[in-house]
Amino acid sequence: MPTRSELSPAGPGQLTPGRLGAGLGAGLGRAGGGGLGAGPAVLLAYRGVVTGLHHTAAVGFERAAEAYERGRPSYPTTAIAALVRATGADHRSTVLDVAAGTGKLTRLLSATGLGRLIAVEPVEAMRRTCSAAVPRVPVVAGLAQALPLRDGVADVITVGQAFHWFAGPEALAELHRVLKPKGCLALVWNVPDTSLGQDGWVAALEVIADRHLGDTPNQRSGNWRTAFDDQPWFGPLSHQAFTSLQHLSPEAVVDRIASVSVIAALPDAEHRSVRAELAELVATHPDTAGRAEIALPHQTDLYVARRLPL
C-alpha cells in the first residue's frame, strides 16, 4: 500500500494531494496488499500548475457518490474483453485507471489478471467508495492534467465516463508522459440508448437532464474528439460499440439520472424537484409504470489510441 512518504515533496506551484481544493479532500485512498499495488518506484509528486477540476464535476460528484454507485451501470464483459485485447493488457502490465470514480471500471479491470492496477480520482467521496469496492487496488488523489506517477510507467491508461471533462492538450500531454512507448489510451463511456425514438421513456429521461446541461462538458456532444485533432501525442482513435441492459428498481432509475453531475450539483430544492420529476416520469410512462424492475438499455463506446513517439 502506498503511503504519503512515497510521494515526493512538492515544490512551489506544484499541486499536491493536500492542494486539490476545498471539498475535494486529500491524500491517498486505503488499499490492501497484493500484486495490484503501487510503490515508490511508481508514485511521484504532482507536476506543474493546472486549473483544477471543473466546478460542476467537483460539486456534483462529491454530493452524488452514493447515487452514482447505486444508479450507474457496470460495463458489459464484452467491452472489457475488447479493451484488454485492443490494448494488449496482461499479467505483466501496469494499468492506470484515471478519473476512476466509484470504481465501476476499476473493479472489472482488477478481475482480468493485470500485473499492477492503480486508480486515480480527484473527488474524495468517490475515492472512498472506490477504495471500499476494490480494497486491493491503490486509489490515489490526482487529476488527469497532473498525474502523481513517474514518466513512462503505465502500459495502459483507461478513462471511464470522464474524458470529456478534461479533453485538451494539457491532459493528453500528461497521459502521454506517464505511458510507456507503444502504450495505449482507452476511453470508455456507457450512454443510455435512446434509439427507441423521442417518444421513448429513455429519451424522456434525457430531456429532463439536458435542460440543466448548459455548456457543461459532456460525451454526447462529441466535442471531446477535437482534442485528438492535430496533436503529436496519440494516433487515431479506433472505436467499438456494445449494447447491454441495466436492470434497476424505479428508485435506482432516478439515481441513474440524478447522479449526472449537472443534476447532482443543483441547489438542494431544485435537486429535489428534478428527482420528483424523474420519479413521476418512471411511475407514469406506459413503458415503466407499475414495474418493480426496469431494463434500461445502454450503449458502451470503447475508443483506443496508441501513444506516438515524440
C-alpha positions as CSV (number, residue, x, y, z in Angstrom):
1,M,0.0,0.0,0.0
2,P,1.4,3.4,-0.9
3,T,1.9,5.9,1.8
4,R,2.3,9.7,2.0
5,S,6.1,9.2,2.4
6,E,6.2,7.6,-1.0
7,L,5.0,10.9,-2.6
8,S,7.9,13.3,-3.2
9,P,7.7,16.7,-1.6
10,A,6.1,19.3,-3.9
11,G,7.9,22.5,-4.7
12,P,6.3,25.9,-5.3
13,G,3.5,25.9,-7.8
14,Q,3.1,22.1,-7.7
15,L,-0.3,20.5,-6.9
16,T,-0.2,18.0,-4.1
17,P,-2.9,15.8,-2.7
18,G,-3.5,18.4,0.0
19,R,-3.9,21.2,-2.5
20,L,-6.7,19.7,-4.6
21,G,-9.1,22.4,-3.5
22,A,-11.8,22.9,-1.0
23,G,-14.2,20.0,-0.6
24,L,-12.0,17.6,-2.6
25,G,-10.1,16.1,0.3
26,A,-6.6,15.0,0.3
27,G,-4.2,12.1,0.5
28,L,-4.4,8.5,-0.7
29,G,-7.2,6.0,-0.6
30,R,-6.8,2.9,1.5
31,A,-5.8,-0.2,-0.3
32,G,-4.7,-3.7,0.7
33,G,-1.6,-5.5,-0.4
34,G,-1.1,-7.9,-3.3
35,G,0.2,-7.7,-6.8
36,L,-2.1,-4.9,-7.8
37,G,-0.3,-2.4,-5.5
38,A,1.8,0.7,-6.4
39,G,5.1,1.5,-4.8
40,P,7.7,4.3,-4.5
41,A,9.1,3.4,-7.9
42,V,5.8,4.5,-9.5
43,L,4.3,7.3,-7.4
44,L,5.6,10.8,-7.7
45,A,4.6,14.3,-6.6
46,Y,2.1,16.2,-8.8
47,R,3.8,18.2,-11.5
48,G,3.1,21.7,-12.9
49,V,0.2,24.0,-12.4
50,V,-3.3,23.0,-13.5
51,T,-6.6,24.9,-13.5
52,G,-8.2,22.2,-11.3
53,L,-11.3,20.1,-11.5
54,H,-14.4,21.5,-13.3
55,H,-16.7,23.1,-10.7
56,T,-19.7,21.1,-11.7
57,A,-17.8,17.8,-11.5
58,A,-16.2,18.7,-8.2
59,V,-19.6,19.6,-6.5
60,G,-21.8,17.2,-8.3
61,F,-19.7,14.1,-7.8
62,E,-18.8,14.9,-4.2
63,R,-22.6,15.0,-3.5
64,A,-23.6,12.1,-5.6
65,A,-21.1,9.4,-4.9
66,E,-23.8,7.1,-3.3
67,A,-26.4,7.7,-6.0
68,Y,-23.6,7.2,-8.6
69,E,-22.8,3.8,-7.1
70,R,-26.5,2.8,-6.9
71,G,-27.6,4.0,-10.3
72,R,-24.7,3.9,-12.7
73,P,-24.3,0.7,-14.7
74,S,-21.3,-1.6,-14.9
75,Y,-19.7,-2.3,-18.2
76,P,-20.5,-5.3,-20.3
77,T,-18.0,-8.1,-20.2
78,T,-17.7,-8.0,-24.0
79,A,-16.5,-4.4,-23.8
80,I,-13.9,-5.2,-21.1
81,A,-12.6,-8.2,-23.1
82,A,-12.3,-6.0,-26.2
83,L,-10.4,-3.3,-24.2
84,V,-8.0,-5.9,-23.0
85,R,-7.4,-7.3,-26.5
86,A,-7.1,-3.9,-28.1
87,T,-4.6,-2.6,-25.6
88,G,-2.7,-5.9,-25.0
89,A,-3.1,-5.6,-21.2
90,D,-2.0,-8.8,-19.4
91,H,-0.3,-10.1,-16.2
92,R,2.8,-8.1,-17.0
93,S,1.0,-4.8,-17.5
94,T,0.8,-1.7,-15.3
95,V,-2.7,-0.1,-15.9
96,L,-3.7,3.3,-14.6
97,D,-7.4,4.0,-14.3
98,V,-7.8,7.8,-14.4
99,A,-10.9,9.5,-13.1
100,A,-11.9,6.2,-11.6
101,G,-15.0,7.5,-9.8
102,T,-16.5,4.8,-7.6
103,G,-14.5,2.1,-9.3
104,K,-17.1,0.8,-11.8
105,L,-14.4,0.2,-14.4
106,T,-11.6,-0.4,-11.8
107,R,-13.2,-3.4,-10.3
108,L,-13.7,-5.1,-13.7
109,L,-10.1,-4.4,-14.7
110,S,-8.9,-5.9,-11.3
111,A,-10.5,-9.2,-12.3
112,T,-8.6,-9.5,-15.6
113,G,-5.3,-10.6,-14.1
114,L,-3.3,-7.4,-14.6
115,G,0.2,-7.1,-13.1
116,R,-0.4,-3.8,-11.4
117,L,-3.5,-1.6,-11.3
118,I,-3.7,2.0,-9.8
119,A,-6.8,4.1,-9.7
120,V,-6.6,8.0,-9.7
121,E,-9.6,10.0,-8.7
122,P,-9.8,13.7,-7.6
123,V,-13.1,13.6,-5.6
124,E,-12.7,12.4,-2.1
125,A,-16.2,10.9,-1.8
126,M,-15.6,8.9,-5.0
127,R,-12.2,7.7,-3.7
128,R,-13.7,6.4,-0.5
129,T,-16.3,4.4,-2.4
130,C,-13.7,3.1,-4.9
131,S,-11.4,2.0,-2.1
132,A,-14.2,0.1,-0.5
133,A,-15.1,-1.6,-3.8
134,V,-11.6,-2.6,-4.7
135,P,-9.6,-2.7,-1.5
136,R,-6.5,-4.4,-3.1
137,V,-6.1,-1.5,-5.6
138,P,-4.3,1.7,-4.5
139,V,-6.6,4.7,-5.0
140,V,-4.7,8.0,-5.1
141,A,-5.8,11.6,-5.4
142,G,-4.9,13.2,-8.7
143,L,-6.0,15.0,-11.9
144,A,-5.5,13.8,-15.4
145,Q,-3.6,17.1,-16.1
146,A,-1.2,16.4,-13.2
147,L,-0.8,12.7,-12.5
148,P,1.1,11.5,-9.4
149,L,3.2,9.0,-11.4
150,R,6.7,8.9,-12.9
151,D,7.4,9.1,-16.6
152,G,6.8,6.0,-18.7
153,V,5.4,3.7,-16.0
154,A,2.0,2.7,-17.5
155,D,1.3,0.2,-20.3
156,V,-2.3,1.2,-20.5
157,I,-4.3,4.2,-19.2
158,T,-8.1,3.8,-19.0
159,V,-10.7,6.6,-18.6
160,G,-14.3,5.6,-17.9
161,Q,-17.1,8.1,-18.2
162,A,-14.8,11.1,-17.8
163,F,-12.5,12.1,-20.7
164,H,-14.9,14.9,-21.8
165,W,-14.2,16.7,-18.5
166,F,-10.5,17.2,-19.3
167,A,-10.2,16.7,-23.1
168,G,-7.4,19.0,-24.2
169,P,-3.7,19.3,-24.8
170,E,-2.7,19.5,-21.2
171,A,-4.3,16.2,-20.3
172,L,-3.1,14.4,-23.5
173,A,0.4,15.6,-22.9
174,E,0.3,14.3,-19.3
175,L,-1.2,10.9,-20.3
176,H,1.5,10.6,-22.9
177,R,4.2,11.3,-20.3
178,V,3.0,8.6,-18.0
179,L,2.6,5.9,-20.7
180,K,5.4,3.7,-21.9
181,P,6.4,3.8,-25.5
182,K,3.7,2.0,-27.6
183,G,1.4,2.3,-24.6
184,C,-2.4,2.7,-25.1
185,L,-5.1,5.1,-24.0
186,A,-8.6,3.5,-23.7
187,L,-11.7,5.7,-23.3
188,V,-15.0,4.1,-22.3
189,W,-18.5,5.5,-22.0
190,N,-21.8,4.0,-21.0
191,V,-24.6,6.1,-22.5
192,P,-28.4,5.5,-22.3
193,D,-29.7,4.1,-25.6
194,T,-32.4,6.4,-27.0
195,S,-32.8,4.6,-30.2
196,L,-36.4,3.8,-29.4
197,G,-37.2,7.4,-30.5
198,Q,-38.2,10.7,-29.0
199,D,-41.4,9.2,-27.5
200,G,-39.5,6.5,-25.6
201,W,-39.0,6.8,-21.8
202,V,-35.2,6.8,-22.0
203,A,-35.3,9.8,-24.3
204,A,-37.7,11.5,-21.9
205,L,-35.2,11.0,-19.1
206,E,-32.5,12.6,-21.2
207,V,-34.7,15.6,-21.9
208,I,-35.1,16.3,-18.2
209,A,-31.3,16.0,-17.7
210,D,-30.5,18.1,-20.8
211,R,-32.5,21.1,-19.5
212,H,-29.7,21.6,-17.0
213,L,-26.7,20.8,-19.2
214,G,-25.9,24.3,-20.5
215,D,-22.3,24.4,-21.7
216,T,-21.1,21.7,-19.2
217,P,-18.7,19.3,-21.0
218,N,-20.4,16.1,-22.0
219,Q,-19.8,13.0,-24.1
220,R,-22.8,13.2,-26.4
221,S,-21.8,16.5,-27.9
222,G,-18.7,14.8,-29.4
223,N,-16.6,17.9,-28.7
224,W,-14.1,15.8,-26.8
225,R,-13.0,14.3,-30.1
226,T,-11.4,17.6,-31.2
227,A,-8.7,17.0,-28.5
228,F,-7.2,14.4,-30.9
229,D,-7.1,16.8,-33.9
230,D,-3.6,18.0,-34.9
231,Q,-1.8,16.8,-31.8
232,P,1.5,14.9,-31.5
233,W,0.8,12.5,-28.6
234,F,-1.6,9.8,-29.9
235,G,-2.5,8.1,-33.1
236,P,-6.0,7.8,-34.5
237,L,-8.9,6.5,-32.3
238,S,-10.4,3.1,-33.0
239,H,-14.0,2.6,-32.0
240,Q,-16.1,-0.4,-30.9
241,A,-19.7,-0.3,-29.6
242,F,-21.6,-2.7,-27.4
243,T,-25.1,-2.9,-26.0
244,S,-26.4,-4.0,-22.7
245,L,-29.3,-3.8,-20.3
246,Q,-29.1,-2.5,-16.8
247,H,-31.9,-3.9,-14.5
248,L,-32.9,-1.3,-12.0
249,S,-35.6,-0.6,-9.5
250,P,-37.6,2.6,-10.2
251,E,-35.7,4.3,-7.4
252,A,-32.4,3.3,-9.0
253,V,-33.5,4.7,-12.4
254,V,-34.0,8.0,-10.6
255,D,-30.5,7.7,-9.1
256,R,-29.1,6.9,-12.6
257,I,-30.1,10.3,-13.9
258,A,-29.8,12.2,-10.6
259,S,-26.1,11.2,-10.4
260,V,-25.3,13.1,-13.6
261,S,-23.1,15.9,-12.4
262,V,-25.3,18.8,-13.7
263,I,-28.2,17.4,-11.7
264,A,-26.3,16.5,-8.6
265,A,-24.7,20.0,-8.4
266,L,-28.1,21.8,-8.4
267,P,-29.2,23.6,-5.2
268,D,-31.0,21.3,-2.8
269,A,-34.5,22.4,-3.5
270,E,-34.0,22.3,-7.3
271,H,-32.3,18.9,-7.0
272,R,-35.3,17.5,-5.1
273,S,-37.7,18.9,-7.7
274,V,-35.8,17.2,-10.5
275,R,-35.8,13.9,-8.6
276,A,-39.5,14.2,-8.1
277,E,-40.0,14.9,-11.8
278,L,-37.9,11.8,-12.7
279,A,-39.8,9.7,-10.3
280,E,-43.1,10.9,-11.8
281,L,-42.0,10.0,-15.3
282,V,-40.9,6.5,-14.2
283,A,-44.2,6.0,-12.3
284,T,-46.5,7.1,-15.2
285,H,-44.8,6.3,-18.5
286,P,-46.6,3.4,-20.2
287,D,-43.3,1.5,-20.6
288,T,-42.3,1.7,-17.0
289,A,-45.4,2.3,-14.9
290,G,-46.0,-0.3,-12.2
291,R,-42.8,-2.3,-12.8
292,A,-40.7,-3.4,-9.9
293,E,-37.7,-3.8,-12.2
294,I,-36.9,-1.8,-15.3
295,A,-34.5,-2.6,-18.0
296,L,-32.5,0.5,-19.0
297,P,-30.7,0.0,-22.4
298,H,-27.2,1.3,-22.8
299,Q,-24.6,1.6,-25.5
300,T,-21.0,1.2,-24.4
301,D,-18.5,3.0,-26.6
302,L,-14.8,2.0,-26.5
303,Y,-12.1,4.2,-28.1
304,V,-8.4,3.2,-28.1
305,A,-5.5,5.3,-29.3
306,R,-1.8,4.3,-29.2
307,R,0.9,6.5,-27.9
308,L,3.1,8.2,-30.5
309,P,6.9,8.8,-30.1
310,L,7.8,12.5,-30.0
